[in-house]
Amino acid sequence: MNTQQLLATLDVILCNQRQADGTQLKKPANGRVYVGTHGIETEAGHQEYFDDPECAIMNYALEHYDFWRSHYPAQAELFKTPGIFGENFATRGITEHTICIGDTFSIGTARLQISWGRVACNTMAGRLNDPNAPELMHQQSRNGWFYRVLQPGEVQAGNAITLVERPHADWPLSRVQNIIFNPNASASDLDALSKLDLLAAIWKNEAKARLDSL
């Protein structure tokens, strides 16, 4: 894909905010947000910190919200606004099918790179009141993804998302996930993933371990 053909927007930035009862709730962040190698900090001082720099920012595509409203009509209110999937960035214009491992994006003054896909767990099963929700998210490639931060900077809602580099055009995230989430993945596919240089170590190591066990 030509980098000039990809048009995407950072619609909403979300950050955990402590509530009066001590719980954390994802809420939209106003103004500029600092993006660092381990997470984000808002102008109001709210922070999200992640030990693993491969998980600095979690992105979820707003395009998927219509699917979930249709799939869970009795819970449609959950999908009224972004945040239910735990995302930091809610975007429009890119999905797991149109981004590739290693894609580098310019957003505001920051530069971010796709590292791996989000692995849905029992947290999502509980939020959606469906034990099968994580598997469905994986099968549908509607699970979201992580960025590593190559260049810290400031972003804000409404920023354009500009693709500046695509080193692995033959490895869209959906293809990677069709291997990772497939218990019967072939040796050749697992071998290819284990050698994909810009894929996060956690998935490269998983692919290598599964390959060694065949």
C-alpha positions as CSV (number, residue, x, y, z in Angstrom):
1,M,0.0,0.0,0.0
2,N,1.2,3.5,-0.9
3,T,1.7,5.4,2.4
4,Q,-0.2,8.4,0.9
5,Q,-3.4,6.3,0.4
6,L,-3.9,5.6,4.1
7,L,-6.2,8.3,5.7
8,A,-6.9,7.9,9.4
9,T,-7.8,10.0,12.4
10,L,-7.2,9.8,16.1
11,D,-10.8,10.6,17.2
12,V,-10.6,10.0,21.0
13,I,-7.8,9.6,23.5
14,L,-8.7,7.8,26.7
15,C,-6.9,7.4,30.0
16,N,-7.8,5.8,33.3
17,Q,-9.1,8.3,35.9
18,R,-9.6,7.5,39.5
19,Q,-13.2,7.8,40.7
20,A,-14.5,8.8,44.1
21,D,-14.9,5.1,45.1
22,G,-11.2,4.4,44.3
23,T,-11.9,2.5,41.0
24,Q,-10.4,3.4,37.7
25,L,-12.5,4.4,34.7
26,K,-11.5,5.1,31.1
27,K,-12.5,8.6,30.2
28,P,-11.7,10.9,27.3
29,A,-8.7,13.1,27.8
30,N,-9.0,16.8,26.9
31,G,-6.2,18.8,25.4
32,R,-2.8,17.6,24.7
33,V,-1.6,14.2,25.8
34,Y,2.1,13.3,26.3
35,V,3.0,9.9,24.7
36,G,6.0,8.3,26.2
37,T,7.8,4.9,25.8
38,H,5.7,3.4,28.7
39,G,2.3,5.1,28.3
40,I,0.5,8.4,28.4
41,E,0.0,11.4,30.7
42,T,-2.8,14.0,30.2
43,E,-2.7,17.7,30.9
44,A,-4.8,17.0,34.0
45,G,-2.1,14.7,35.4
46,H,-3.8,11.4,34.7
47,Q,-1.4,8.7,33.7
48,E,-1.2,5.1,32.4
49,Y,2.1,3.3,32.7
50,F,3.0,0.0,31.2
51,D,6.2,-1.9,32.2
52,D,6.6,-3.4,28.7
53,P,7.4,-0.7,26.1
54,E,5.9,-3.0,23.4
55,C,2.5,-2.2,25.0
56,A,2.9,1.6,25.4
57,I,-0.4,2.4,23.7
58,M,-3.5,0.3,22.9
59,N,-5.5,1.2,19.8
60,Y,-9.0,0.2,19.0
61,A,-10.8,0.8,15.7
62,L,-14.1,2.7,16.0
63,E,-15.2,0.8,12.8
64,H,-15.8,-2.2,15.0
65,Y,-18.3,-0.6,17.4
66,D,-21.2,-1.1,14.9
67,F,-20.4,-4.9,14.8
68,W,-20.5,-5.2,18.6
69,R,-23.8,-3.2,18.9
70,S,-25.3,-5.6,16.4
71,H,-23.8,-8.7,18.0
72,Y,-24.9,-7.7,21.6
73,P,-28.1,-5.7,21.0
74,A,-29.2,-6.1,24.7
75,Q,-25.9,-4.4,25.7
76,A,-25.8,-1.8,23.0
77,E,-25.4,0.9,25.6
78,L,-21.9,-0.4,26.4
79,F,-20.8,0.6,22.9
80,K,-22.3,4.1,22.9
81,T,-18.9,5.7,23.5
82,P,-15.3,4.4,23.2
83,G,-13.5,2.9,26.1
84,I,-15.2,-0.5,26.7
85,F,-12.2,-2.3,25.1
86,G,-9.7,-0.6,27.3
87,E,-8.2,1.5,24.4
88,N,-6.1,4.5,24.8
89,F,-6.6,5.6,21.2
90,A,-10.0,5.3,19.4
91,T,-9.3,5.7,15.7
92,R,-11.1,5.8,12.4
93,G,-9.5,4.8,9.1
94,I,-7.3,1.9,10.1
95,T,-8.1,-1.7,11.3
96,E,-6.3,-4.9,12.0
97,H,-6.8,-5.7,8.3
98,T,-5.1,-2.5,7.0
99,I,-2.2,-2.1,9.3
100,C,1.0,-4.2,9.2
101,I,3.6,-5.2,11.8
102,G,6.2,-2.5,11.9
103,D,4.1,0.2,10.4
104,T,5.4,3.5,11.6
105,F,2.9,6.3,12.1
106,S,3.3,10.0,12.8
107,I,0.6,11.4,15.2
108,G,1.0,14.9,16.5
109,T,4.7,15.2,17.4
110,A,5.0,11.5,18.3
111,R,6.1,8.6,16.2
112,L,4.6,5.2,16.9
113,Q,5.1,1.7,15.5
114,I,2.8,-1.3,15.4
115,S,4.3,-4.0,17.7
116,W,1.6,-6.7,18.1
117,G,-2.1,-7.4,18.6
118,R,-4.0,-7.1,21.8
119,V,-4.8,-10.5,23.4
120,A,-8.3,-10.4,24.8
121,C,-8.7,-12.1,28.2
122,N,-11.3,-12.8,30.8
123,T,-11.6,-9.0,31.5
124,M,-13.4,-8.6,28.2
125,A,-15.5,-11.7,28.9
126,G,-16.7,-10.1,32.1
127,R,-17.3,-6.7,30.5
128,L,-19.4,-8.2,27.7
129,N,-21.0,-10.9,29.9
130,D,-19.9,-13.5,27.4
131,P,-17.2,-16.1,28.0
132,N,-16.8,-16.5,24.3
133,A,-16.1,-12.8,23.7
134,P,-12.3,-13.1,23.7
135,E,-12.3,-15.9,21.1
136,L,-14.7,-14.0,18.9
137,M,-12.5,-10.9,19.1
138,H,-9.6,-12.9,18.0
139,Q,-11.4,-14.8,15.2
140,Q,-12.9,-11.6,13.8
141,S,-9.6,-9.7,14.2
142,R,-11.5,-7.1,16.2
143,N,-9.2,-7.2,19.2
144,G,-7.1,-4.0,18.8
145,W,-3.3,-3.6,18.7
146,F,-0.4,-2.1,20.5
147,Y,2.2,0.5,19.6
148,R,5.8,0.9,20.7
149,V,6.8,4.6,20.9
150,L,9.8,5.4,18.7
151,Q,9.7,9.1,19.3
152,P,7.9,10.5,22.4
153,G,5.7,13.6,21.8
154,E,2.3,15.2,22.2
155,V,-0.9,14.2,20.6
156,Q,-4.5,15.3,20.8
157,A,-7.9,14.2,19.6
158,G,-8.4,15.1,15.9
159,N,-4.8,14.5,14.9
160,A,-4.2,12.9,11.6
161,I,-2.5,9.5,11.6
162,T,0.1,9.4,8.9
163,L,1.8,6.3,7.7
164,V,5.5,7.1,7.2
165,E,7.0,3.6,6.8
166,R,5.8,0.1,6.0
167,P,8.7,-2.4,6.1
168,H,6.4,-5.5,6.2
169,A,3.7,-4.9,3.7
170,D,3.1,-8.6,3.4
171,W,2.3,-9.0,7.1
172,P,-1.0,-7.3,7.9
173,L,-1.9,-7.8,11.6
174,S,-4.9,-9.9,10.6
175,R,-2.5,-12.4,8.9
176,V,-0.3,-12.5,11.9
177,Q,-3.2,-13.2,14.2
178,N,-4.6,-15.9,11.9
179,I,-1.4,-17.7,12.8
180,I,-1.0,-16.8,16.5
181,F,-4.6,-17.6,17.3
182,N,-4.7,-20.8,15.3
183,P,-3.7,-23.8,17.4
184,N,-3.1,-25.8,14.2
185,A,-0.8,-23.2,12.5
186,S,1.8,-24.7,10.2
187,A,5.5,-25.0,10.9
188,S,6.3,-22.7,8.1
189,D,4.0,-20.0,9.3
190,L,5.3,-20.2,12.9
191,D,8.8,-20.1,11.6
192,A,8.1,-17.0,9.6
193,L,6.6,-15.3,12.6
194,S,9.5,-16.2,14.9
195,K,11.8,-14.4,12.4
196,L,9.6,-11.3,11.8
197,D,12.0,-8.7,13.2
198,L,9.6,-5.9,14.2
199,L,7.0,-8.3,15.8
200,A,7.0,-7.9,19.6
201,A,9.2,-10.5,21.4
202,I,6.3,-12.0,23.2
203,W,4.7,-13.2,20.0
204,K,8.0,-14.1,18.3
205,N,8.9,-16.3,21.4
206,E,5.4,-17.9,21.4
207,A,5.8,-18.8,17.7
208,K,9.3,-20.2,18.3
209,A,8.1,-22.3,21.3
210,R,5.2,-23.7,19.4
211,L,7.5,-24.5,16.5
212,D,9.9,-26.3,18.7
213,S,7.1,-28.4,20.2
214,L,5.9,-29.7,16.8
